[in-house]
Amino acid sequence: MTAVCFGLASGILAAFIKSKPTRRDKGIMRYQGIIFDLDGVICFTDKYHYQAWKALADEIGVYFDETINNRLRGVSRMASLDIILERSEKEYTQEEKEQMAAKKNEVYRGLLQQMSEADLSAEVKETLDVLRASGAKLAIGSSSKNAKLILGRIGLGDYFDAISDGTNITHSKPNPEVFLKAAEFLGLDPKDCLVVEDALAGIEAAVAGGFDGAGIGEAATHEKVSWPIKTFADLKQIQGA
């Protein structure tokens, strides 16, 4: 039964890819650039975010659980703090909020030291290599200000052609700024790039910026996603690589 379901899913993806009009129909690769969200796409740091936010929430006496943590995916640090403080009975000044966010980040960066190249799956690394070999430029589009640290820990420090992250944007997703910056850094138009996301806000950002979006996990359910995929390796089929 599992094999039948897998076969049907693969057939649907193949039929969707074949029917979608693309530049590859003219003998050219489908996308010139591919922009990846980091957390939840290239690697997984949710547990470290959760532990750091939980430590802060416990310290200030605000309830926090994994359901609330899921709302923080793809959201900037300060916007995440605002979500957590929705349950607080106390009002905080902007300076106090900035201090709390900095404390959370200090704990989080400490936890990231546990990461290593073992946190990069063989599937992701092999797929990235194939996509790059297809001639596509690869970039990171992440709201995280720790993107470069994470990439270094998992062995991808110098891998991508461009990195757009929380250090060069002023608006977090669903604003498309992080992806628009990534495309700019690659020297490409949004229409020539594919955004790969696991969060609904990420797909909304991609659509708002004029990008096609490949959604994995929760993002695959977004009504405006261009390519709903089940595994990271499905990107090879989309690219025709």
C-alpha positions in Angstrom: 0.0 0.0 0.0 2.9 2.3 0.9 4.6 1.6 -2.4 1.3 2.4 -4.3 0.9 5.7 -2.5 4.5 6.7 -3.1 4.1 5.8 -6.8 1.0 7.9 -7.1 2.7 10.9 -5.4 5.7 10.6 -7.7 3.4 10.4 -10.7 1.5 13.5 -9.7 4.7 15.5 -9.2 6.0 14.3 -12.5 2.8 15.1 -14.3 2.7 18.6 -12.6 6.3 19.3 -13.7 5.7 18.1 -17.3 2.5 20.3 -17.6 4.0 23.5 -16.1 5.2 25.8 -18.9 8.8 26.7 -18.3 11.9 27.9 -20.1 13.2 24.3 -20.0 10.7 23.5 -22.7 13.1 25.5 -25.0 16.1 23.5 -23.9 17.2 25.9 -21.1 17.4 25.1 -17.4 14.2 25.8 -15.5 15.6 28.3 -13.0 18.8 30.4 -13.2 18.8 30.9 -9.4 17.5 28.9 -6.4 17.1 30.7 -3.1 16.8 28.5 0.1 15.4 29.3 3.4 17.8 27.9 6.0 16.0 26.7 9.1 13.8 23.8 8.2 15.1 23.5 4.7 18.8 23.2 4.6 19.1 22.1 8.2 17.0 22.1 11.4 17.6 24.4 14.3 14.0 24.5 15.7 15.0 22.7 18.9 17.7 25.2 19.7 15.3 28.2 19.1 12.7 26.5 21.3 15.2 25.9 24.1 16.5 29.5 24.0 13.0 31.1 23.8 11.8 28.7 26.5 14.6 29.8 28.8 13.7 33.4 28.3 10.0 32.9 28.8 10.5 30.9 32.0 12.7 33.7 33.3 10.1 36.4 32.8 7.2 34.1 33.8 5.4 33.9 30.4 3.9 30.6 29.2 5.6 29.2 26.1 5.2 25.8 24.4 6.0 24.2 21.0 2.7 25.3 19.5 3.7 29.0 20.1 7.2 28.2 18.9 5.8 27.0 15.6 4.4 30.5 15.1 7.9 31.9 15.1 9.1 30.0 12.1 10.4 32.4 9.4 9.8 35.4 11.7 12.4 37.9 12.8 13.8 37.8 16.4 12.0 41.0 17.5 8.7 39.9 15.9 9.1 36.5 17.6 9.5 38.2 21.0 6.3 40.2 20.4 4.5 37.0 19.8 5.8 35.5 23.0 5.0 38.6 25.0 1.3 38.4 23.9 0.7 36.4 27.1 2.6 38.8 29.3 0.7 40.9 31.8 3.6 43.4 31.9 4.4 46.0 29.3 8.1 46.3 28.3 10.0 49.2 26.8 11.7 48.9 23.5 15.1 48.9 25.3 13.9 46.0 27.6 12.7 44.1 24.6 16.0 44.5 22.8 17.9 43.3 25.9 15.6 40.2 26.1 16.1 39.4 22.4 19.9 39.8 22.8 19.8 37.4 25.8 17.9 34.9 23.8 20.3 35.1 21.0 23.3 34.6 23.3 21.7 31.4 24.6 20.8 30.3 21.1 24.3 30.9 19.7 25.7 28.9 22.6 23.4 26.0 21.7 24.5 26.2 18.0 28.0 25.2 19.0 26.5 21.7 19.3 25.9 21.6 15.5 28.4 20.0 13.1 28.5 18.6 9.6 26.5 15.7 10.8 23.5 18.1 10.9 23.6 18.4 7.1 21.9 15.4 5.6 23.4 13.5 2.7 20.2 14.1 0.7 20.5 17.9 1.0 24.2 18.0 0.2 23.8 15.7 -2.8 20.9 17.7 -4.1 22.7 21.0 -3.7 25.6 19.6 -5.6 23.4 18.4 -8.5 21.5 21.8 -8.6 24.8 23.7 -8.7 26.1 21.4 -11.5 23.0 22.2 -13.5 24.3 25.7 -13.8 22.0 27.4 -11.3 23.3 30.0 -8.9 22.4 29.1 -5.3 21.6 31.5 -2.4 20.3 31.6 1.1 17.3 33.8 2.0 16.9 33.6 5.7 15.6 36.0 8.4 18.2 34.7 10.8 21.1 36.9 11.8 23.0 33.7 12.6 22.8 32.2 9.1 26.6 32.4 8.4 27.4 30.9 11.8 25.0 28.0 11.1 26.3 27.4 7.6 29.9 27.3 8.9 29.0 24.8 11.6 27.4 22.4 9.0 30.2 22.7 6.5 28.6 25.1 4.0 30.4 28.3 5.0 31.7 29.1 1.5 29.2 27.1 -0.5 26.5 29.5 -1.6 26.9 32.2 -4.3 25.0 34.7 -2.1 23.6 35.0 1.4 20.7 37.3 2.3 19.9 37.2 6.0 18.7 39.2 9.0 21.8 41.3 8.9 20.9 43.0 5.6 17.1 43.4 5.8 14.7 45.6 7.7 11.5 43.6 7.1 10.9 39.9 7.9 8.7 37.5 6.0 6.0 37.6 4.7 7.7 40.8 3.3 9.7 39.6 0.3 12.8 41.8 1.1 15.1 38.9 2.0 14.4 37.1 -1.3 14.6 40.3 -3.4 18.0 41.0 -1.8 19.2 37.4 -2.6 18.1 37.8 -6.2 19.8 41.1 -6.4 23.0 39.6 -5.0 22.8 36.9 -7.6 22.3 39.5 -10.4 19.0 37.8 -11.3 15.3 38.8 -11.7 12.8 37.2 -9.3 11.0 35.5 -12.3 14.2 33.6 -13.0 14.6 32.3 -9.4 12.9 29.6 -7.3 12.4 30.1 -3.6 12.5 27.0 -1.4 10.6 27.3 1.8 9.1 25.3 4.7 7.0 28.1 6.2 3.7 29.5 5.0 5.0 33.1 5.5 8.0 32.2 3.3 5.7 31.2 0.4 3.7 34.4 0.9 7.0 36.3 0.7 8.0 34.5 -2.5 4.7 35.2 -4.2 4.8 38.9 -3.1 8.2 39.2 -4.6 7.4 37.7 -8.0 9.1 34.4 -7.3 8.0 30.8 -7.9 8.0 28.9 -4.7 8.7 25.3 -3.8 7.1 24.3 -0.5 8.2 21.5 1.7 6.4 20.4 4.9 3.7 23.0 5.9 4.6 25.3 3.0 3.6 22.6 0.5 0.0 23.2 1.6 -0.1 26.9 0.7 -2.7 27.6 -2.0 -0.2 29.7 -4.0 2.8 27.4 -3.9 4.2 26.7 -7.3 5.8 23.4 -6.5 4.5 21.3 -3.5 7.3 18.8 -2.8 7.7 15.9 -0.4 11.4 15.7 -0.1 14.4 18.0 -0.7 15.6 15.7 -3.5 12.4 16.5 -5.5 14.1 19.8 -6.4 16.3 17.9 -8.9 13.2 16.8 -10.8 11.8 20.4 -10.8 15.1 21.8 -12.2 15.4 18.9 -14.7 18.9 18.2 -13.3 
